[in-house]
Amino acid sequence: MKKGYLSWLALLAPVILAGCVTMQSHNETATLVKASSTTGDFKASLVQLDQRHDSADAKKELLYNMERGELLRLDRQYEPSTAAFLLADAKVNEWEEAAKTDPQRLLGMLGASVISERMKVYEGQDYEKVWLTTRLALNRISQSNFDQARVDVKRTHEREAVIAEFRAKETSEAEEEAKSKGAQTTSTELNGYPVESLNDPEVLALKNGYQNALSHYLAGFLYESLNESGLAAPGYRKAIELRPGSAILEEGLRGLDARSGITWKRRQRQTDVLFLVETGTAPARVPKGFTIPIPVGGGFRTVSISYPVIEASTSTPVTTLKVGDREVALSSVVDLNVMSRRVLKDEMPGMVLRGVTRAIAKGIMQDQLSKNAGIFGSIIGSVASAVTEQADDRMWRMLPERVFVARAHLPPGEHKVSVDGRDFGTVKIDGQYAVVPLRVYETVALVGEVGILGKLPDQEPPPPKVEPPVKSKAKVVKKKSQTNTTAPQSQAK
């Protein structure tokens, strides 16, 4: 047995061990969590999530706290939900700071993908980073903490700017590294990869994979409710830009000046209500295996490679919100199935180039093992390659698949609410502004805590009733007939 064989085995042992122990599938975790919450038992879901993250380090992870925060939110436990989201947000803040001050350190972490994409520290999908501050804002609104929610929506805009700048650098870096190692494959060259899922017209229509109309419309509504119409207008305008053609989003901007007027607010007699209707859960990233030929030592070796696939949604969007006997128009503002596929489309060039680079390295390793240890070494190399070659399936899966908004002025009080015939029961509306969160989750209809801001002006007493003046009847004065008072002259006798 050659000395090189032992050194290769020493390198491969921890790799195979890591592949078996530390690279558990998040898709499997999410499937177990969802299965235990189909009837709305989110406490059972939290137990499942904790069992899959049983160490202290695992409970500090970004994805664990995002999933936990969402499950607690679904269970209407807003304070612990916010606490979990803040732990996750601290991780994203670290990423933001590095992206702004030391982007090369983050770009250098791509080296972990030489073994497997799952070996990288999970930084969160870009749209998840944005959703995190939006979720924090919605939690604060449900607790009627509108001032802190304002801070969260402001951070959303700042976070988007950091993401945009960093991703441009990352794409350039991945291309340069791949070219230096002779990797030039693109996703269209992978036999069997469903490229149509990434080239869907809905996917291509998105401006990018991290901004969403909900975050910006919510910002507009929040600024408006805090009497900051100058900041509300850009929020509404950006929402329209991200989701053009929505009458509801357009009306938010068009009617802003009238709604912001002092006279209108003084005379407002009904609550301005924003309904957020969320349906389903975010899609899965499912690993799909491929084999590609790699030129090694004057010949070719077949190497396993794996990439994630996100299937297009087959669920039916909701269309009708009823409040009492009144139908209120719904508008789709977010489709996370489409957004996640857009993110994957943007990631694929770098992911494929890293995959081919990884395949070349593994092909060379297999060749060396085969030369040093014959057929046994070749088998060991193939096993190590297969075990570690697993596509990264980590995603924030407890988020909704789609979000719709509706807006209406309603009298304060209790209102029966339904969506496409699904009964949400009675919702109590009050205040000058209200946000009503609704979620269709598996088989249950959930109503979150209604966020209430401001107070409707007191009813002005009606003006005193002024009786019309009574017409006085004119006195009819009879004119006396004129009589001759002069004594008649005496007739001459």
C-alpha positions in Angstrom: 0.0 0.0 0.0 1.5 3.3 -1.0 2.2 6.1 1.4 0.0 8.6 -0.7 -3.0 6.3 -0.2 -2.8 6.8 3.6 -2.5 10.6 3.3 -5.6 10.7 1.0 -7.6 8.6 3.4 -6.6 10.9 6.2 -8.1 13.8 4.2 -11.2 11.9 3.2 -12.1 10.6 6.6 -13.4 13.9 8.0 -15.0 14.8 4.7 -17.1 11.5 4.7 -17.9 12.0 8.4 -19.0 15.6 7.7 -21.2 14.4 4.8 -22.9 11.8 7.0 -23.3 13.9 10.2 -23.3 17.7 9.7 -25.0 18.1 6.3 -28.6 17.1 7.3 -31.3 18.1 4.8 -33.3 21.1 5.7 -36.0 19.9 3.3 -36.4 16.8 5.5 -36.7 19.1 8.6 -39.3 21.3 7.0 -41.3 18.3 5.9 -41.4 16.9 9.4 -42.3 20.4 10.9 -45.1 20.9 8.4 -46.5 17.4 8.9 -46.9 18.1 12.7 -48.7 21.5 12.1 -51.3 20.6 9.4 -54.1 21.2 12.0 -52.6 24.3 13.5 -50.6 22.5 16.4 -47.6 24.8 16.2 -46.3 23.7 19.6 -45.8 20.2 18.2 -44.0 21.8 15.2 -41.7 23.7 17.5 -40.8 20.4 19.3 -39.9 18.8 15.9 -37.8 21.8 15.0 -35.9 21.6 18.3 -35.3 17.9 18.0 -33.6 18.5 14.7 -31.5 21.3 16.3 -30.5 19.7 19.6 -27.2 21.5 20.3 -26.5 24.9 21.7 -24.7 25.9 18.5 -27.5 24.7 16.3 -30.0 26.9 18.2 -27.9 30.0 17.3 -28.2 29.3 13.6 -29.8 31.9 11.3 -32.2 29.4 9.7 -33.3 27.8 12.9 -34.3 31.2 14.4 -36.1 32.3 11.3 -38.2 29.1 11.2 -38.8 29.3 14.9 -39.8 32.9 14.8 -42.4 32.2 12.1 -43.9 29.2 13.9 -44.2 31.3 17.1 -45.8 34.1 15.0 -48.3 31.6 13.6 -49.1 30.6 17.2 -49.7 34.3 18.1 -46.7 34.3 20.5 -45.5 37.7 19.3 -42.9 38.5 22.0 -40.9 35.2 21.7 -41.3 35.4 17.9 -39.8 38.8 17.9 -37.0 37.5 20.1 -36.2 34.7 17.7 -36.3 37.1 14.7 -33.9 39.4 16.5 -31.4 36.6 17.0 -31.6 35.8 13.3 -31.4 39.5 12.5 -28.2 39.8 14.4 -26.6 37.2 12.1 -27.8 39.2 9.0 -26.4 42.4 10.6 -23.0 40.7 10.8 -23.3 39.7 7.1 -24.3 43.3 6.2 -21.3 44.8 8.1 -18.9 42.4 6.4 -20.5 43.1 3.0 -19.9 46.8 3.5 -16.5 46.7 5.1 -14.8 43.5 4.1 -16.6 41.9 1.1 -13.5 39.8 0.3 -13.9 37.9 3.5 -17.4 36.8 2.5 -16.3 36.0 -1.0 -13.5 33.9 0.4 -16.1 31.7 2.1 -17.0 30.3 -1.3 -14.0 28.1 -0.9 -16.0 25.9 1.5 -18.0 24.8 -1.5 -14.9 22.9 -2.8 -16.3 20.0 -0.7 -20.0 20.8 -0.7 -22.4 23.7 -1.0 -23.9 22.7 2.3 -20.6 23.2 4.0 -20.9 26.9 3.7 -22.3 29.0 6.5 -25.9 29.7 5.7 -26.2 33.5 5.1 -29.9 33.4 4.1 -31.4 34.0 0.7 -31.4 37.7 -0.1 -35.2 37.9 -0.1 -35.2 36.2 3.3 -33.0 39.0 4.7 -35.5 41.6 3.5 -38.4 39.5 4.8 -36.8 39.3 8.2 -37.1 43.1 8.8 -40.6 43.1 7.3 -41.7 40.3 9.7 -40.2 42.2 12.6 -42.3 45.3 11.5 -45.5 43.2 11.3 -44.9 41.7 14.7 -44.5 45.2 16.2 -47.6 46.4 14.4 -49.6 43.5 15.8 -48.5 44.7 19.2 -49.4 48.3 18.2 -45.7 49.4 18.4 -45.8 51.5 15.3 -42.7 53.6 16.1 -40.5 50.6 16.3 -42.1 49.2 13.2 -41.0 52.4 11.5 -37.4 51.7 12.4 -37.7 48.2 10.9 -39.1 49.3 7.5 -36.4 52.0 7.3 -33.8 49.2 7.8 -35.4 47.2 5.0 -34.6 49.9 2.5 -31.0 50.1 3.7 -30.6 46.3 3.6 -31.7 46.1 0.0 -29.0 48.6 -1.0 -26.2 46.5 0.7 -27.5 43.3 -1.0 -27.5 44.9 -4.5 -23.9 46.1 -4.2 -22.5 42.8 -2.7 -24.2 40.5 -5.3 -22.6 42.4 -8.2 -19.2 41.8 -6.6 -19.9 38.1 -5.9 -20.9 37.3 -9.5 -17.8 38.9 -10.9 -15.6 37.0 -8.4 -17.2 33.6 -9.2 -16.6 34.2 -12.9 -13.0 35.1 -12.4 -12.2 32.1 -10.2 -14.0 29.6 -12.5 -12.1 31.0 -15.6 -8.8 30.6 -13.8 -9.6 26.9 -13.3 -11.0 26.2 -16.7 -14.6 25.9 -15.7 -17.0 27.3 -18.3 -20.2 25.3 -18.0 -23.6 27.0 -17.7 -26.9 25.6 -16.5 -28.2 25.2 -20.0 -25.5 22.6 -20.6 -26.6 20.4 -17.8 -28.6 17.5 -19.3 -31.9 17.1 -17.6 -31.9 20.3 -15.6 -35.4 21.9 -15.8 -34.2 25.3 -17.1 -37.8 26.2 -18.0 -38.5 26.6 -14.3 -35.9 29.4 -14.2 -36.9 31.0 -17.5 -40.6 31.2 -16.7 -42.0 34.6 -17.9 -43.1 35.4 -14.3 -39.5 34.8 -13.1 -38.0 36.9 -15.9 -40.5 39.7 -15.2 -39.2 40.3 -11.7 -36.7 43.1 -11.4 -34.6 41.1 -8.9 -34.8 38.3 -6.4 -34.8 40.3 -3.1 -37.2 43.3 -3.3 -40.9 42.7 -2.9 -44.0 45.0 -3.2 -45.3 44.1 0.2 -42.4 45.5 2.1 -42.6 48.8 0.3 -46.4 49.1 0.4 -46.4 48.3 4.1 -43.8 51.1 4.5 -46.1 53.5 2.6 -49.1 52.6 4.8 -47.0 52.9 8.0 -45.5 56.3 7.1 -49.0 57.5 6.1 -50.5 56.4 9.4 -47.8 58.3 11.2 -48.6 61.4 9.2 -45.4 61.3 7.2 -46.9 61.5 3.7 -43.6 62.7 2.2 -42.1 59.3 3.1 -45.2 57.3 2.3 -45.2 58.3 -1.4 -41.8 56.7 -2.2 -43.0 53.5 -0.5 -46.2 53.3 -2.6 -44.3 54.3 -5.7 -41.7 51.5 -5.3 -44.4 48.9 -4.6 -46.0 49.9 -7.9 -42.7 49.7 -9.7 -42.2 46.1 -8.3 -45.7 45.0 -9.0 -47.1 47.2 -11.9 -50.7 47.1 -12.9 -52.2 46.6 -9.4 -55.2 49.0 -8.9 -54.9 48.7 -5.1 -51.2 49.7 -5.1 -51.9 52.5 -7.5 -54.7 53.8 -5.4 -52.5 53.9 -2.4 -50.4 56.5 -4.1 -53.1 58.3 -6.0 -55.3 58.9 -3.0 -52.5 59.8 -0.6 -52.8 63.6 -0.9 -56.6 63.5 -0.2 -56.2 61.1 2.7 -53.4 63.2 4.3 -55.5 66.4 4.3 -56.4 67.8 7.7 -60.0 68.3 6.7 -60.3 64.6 5.6 -58.8 63.3 8.8 -61.1 65.5 10.9 -64.1 64.2 9.1 -62.9 60.6 8.9 -65.6 58.4 10.4 -64.3 54.9 9.4 -61.1 52.9 10.0 -58.6 52.7 7.2 -58.0 48.9 7.2 -55.1 47.1 5.5 -55.8 43.3 5.1 -52.8 41.1 4.6 -53.9 37.6 3.3 -51.1 35.0 3.3 -51.5 31.6 1.8 -49.5 28.3 1.7 -45.8 27.9 2.6 -42.6 28.7 0.8 -41.4 26.1 -1.8 -38.7 23.5 -1.4 -35.3 23.4 -2.9 -34.9 19.8 -3.9 -31.4 18.4 -4.8 -31.1 16.8 -8.2 -28.1 14.7 -9.1 -26.2 14.8 -12.4 -23.0 13.2 -13.7 -20.5 15.1 -15.9 -17.3 13.9 -17.6 -14.1 15.5 -16.3 -10.8 15.4 -18.2 -8.1 14.0 -15.9 -4.7 12.6 -16.8 -5.2 12.2 -20.5 -8.6 10.6 -20.1 -12.1 11.3 -18.6 -13.7 10.5 -15.3 -17.4 10.6 -14.5 -18.1 12.8 -11.4 -21.3 13.3 -9.5 -22.6 16.8 -9.2 -25.8 18.1 -7.5 -27.9 21.3 -8.0 -31.1 22.4 -6.4 -34.4 22.5 -8.3 -37.5 24.5 -7.4 -40.7 23.4 -9.1 -43.3 25.9 -10.2 -46.3 26.2 -8.0 -49.5 24.4 -8.9 -51.7 26.0 -6.1 -54.6 28.3 -7.0 -54.3 32.0 -5.9 -57.2 33.3 -3.8 -59.5 35.9 -5.4 -62.2 37.1 -3.1 -62.2 38.7 0.4 -65.6 39.3 2.0 -66.2 41.5 4.9 -69.8 41.0 6.0 -71.8 41.2 2.8 -69.2 43.4 1.1 -66.6 42.1 -1.4 -63.2 43.8 -1.2 -60.7 43.6 -4.1 -57.6 41.5 -3.4 -54.3 42.1 -5.1 -51.3 39.8 -5.3 -48.1 41.5 -4.1 -45.7 38.7 -3.4 -45.2 35.2 -4.9 -42.3 33.5 -3.0 -42.3 30.6 -5.4 -41.5 33.0 -8.3 -39.1 35.0 -6.1 -37.2 31.9 -5.0 -36.8 30.7 -8.6 -35.5 34.1 -9.6 -32.9 33.9 -6.8 -31.9 30.5 -8.0 -31.7 31.7 -11.6 -29.4 34.5 -10.4 -27.3 32.0 -8.3 -27.0 29.3 -10.9 -24.1 30.7 -13.0 -21.9 31.0 -9.9 -23.3 27.7 -8.5 -22.6 25.8 -11.7 -19.1 27.2 -12.0 -18.3 26.3 -8.4 -19.8 22.8 -9.0 -17.7 22.2 -12.1 -14.6 23.5 -10.2 -15.5 21.1 -7.4 -16.0 18.2 -9.9 -12.5 18.9 -11.4 -10.9 18.7 -7.9 -12.8 15.5 -7.1 -11.9 14.0 -10.4 -8.3 14.6 -9.7 -8.7 13.2 -6.2 -10.3 10.0 -7.6 -7.5 9.7 -10.2 -4.8 10.0 -7.5 -6.6 7.4 -5.2 -6.9 5.0 -8.1 -3.2 5.3 -8.9 -2.2 4.9 -5.3 -4.7 2.3 -4.1 -6.1 0.7 -7.2 -9.8 -0.3 -7.4 -10.2 0.1 -3.6 -9.0 3.7 -3.7 -11.2 4.4 -6.7 -14.3 3.2 -4.8 -13.3 5.2 -1.7 -13.0 8.3 -3.9 -16.4 7.7 -5.5 -18.1 7.3 -2.2 -16.6 10.5 -0.8 -17.6 12.4 -3.9 -21.2 11.1 -3.7 -21.6 11.6 0.0 -20.4 15.2 0.0 -22.0 16.2 -3.3 -25.3 17.4 -2.0 -27.1 20.5 -3.3 -27.8 23.1 -0.6 -31.5 22.8 0.1 -31.7 25.4 2.9 -34.5 27.9 2.7 -36.9 29.6 5.1 -39.8 27.2 4.5 -42.4 28.4 7.0 -42.9 31.7 5.2 -46.1 32.0 3.1 -46.0 31.1 -0.6 -48.2 34.1 -1.6 -49.3 37.4 -0.1 -52.3 39.5 -1.1 -53.4 42.9 0.1 -56.8 44.5 0.3 -57.7 47.9 1.7 -61.1 49.3 2.8 -62.7 51.9 5.0 -64.8 50.1 7.6 -66.9 51.3 10.6 -65.4 50.3 13.9 -66.8 47.1 15.4 -66.9 43.4 14.7 -67.0 42.1 11.1 -67.3 38.6 9.7 -64.4 37.9 7.3 -63.9 35.1 4.7 -61.5 34.4 1.8 -62.8 32.4 -1.1 -65.5 31.0 1.2 -63.0 30.0 3.9 -64.4 31.4 7.2 -62.0 33.4 9.4 -64.6 34.2 12.0 -65.2 37.7 13.4 -62.5 40.4 13.4 -62.7 43.5 15.6 -61.8 46.7 13.9 -61.0 50.0 15.7 -58.8 53.1 15.5 -57.9 55.4 12.7 -55.7 52.8 11.0 -55.7 49.0 11.4 -53.7 46.1 9.9 -55.4 42.7 9.8 -53.1 39.7 9.2 -54.8 36.6 7.8 -53.1 33.3 7.0 -54.4 30.2 5.2 -52.0 27.5 6.5 -52.5 23.9 5.4 -56.1 23.2 6.6 -56.5 26.1 9.0 -57.5 29.7 8.7 -55.6 31.9 11.2 -56.3 35.4 12.3 -53.3 37.3 13.8 -53.5 40.2 16.3 -55.0 43.3 14.7 -52.6 46.2 14.8 -54.4 49.5 15.7 -53.1 53.0 15.4 -54.8 56.3 16.3 -58.3 57.2 17.2 -61.1 58.3 15.1 -62.2 61.9 15.8 -65.2 62.2 18.1 -68.4 62.6 16.3 -69.1 66.3 16.0 -72.5 67.2 17.3 -74.9 68.1 14.5 -75.4 71.8 14.0 -78.5 73.2 15.8 -81.7 72.9 13.8 -82.7 76.3 12.6 -86.4 76.7 12.1 -87.3 78.5 8.9 -88.9 81.9 9.7 -92.7 81.8 9.9 -94.6 83.8 7.4 -96.8 86.4 9.2 -100.3 86.7 7.9 -100.9 90.3 6.6 -103.8 92.1 8.3 -106.5 93.0 5.9 -107.6 96.6 6.6 -110.9 97.5 5.2 -110.8 101.0 3.7 -113.6 103.0 5.0 -115.8 104.5 2.3 -115.4 108.3 2.1 -118.5 110.2 3.4 -119.4 113.8 2.8 -119.2 115.4 6.2 -120.2 118.8 4.8 -123.7 119.6 5.9 -126.0 119.8 2.9 -127.1 123.3 2.1 -130.6 124.2 3.1 -133.0 124.4 0.3 -134.5 127.8 -0.2 -137.9 127.9 1.1 
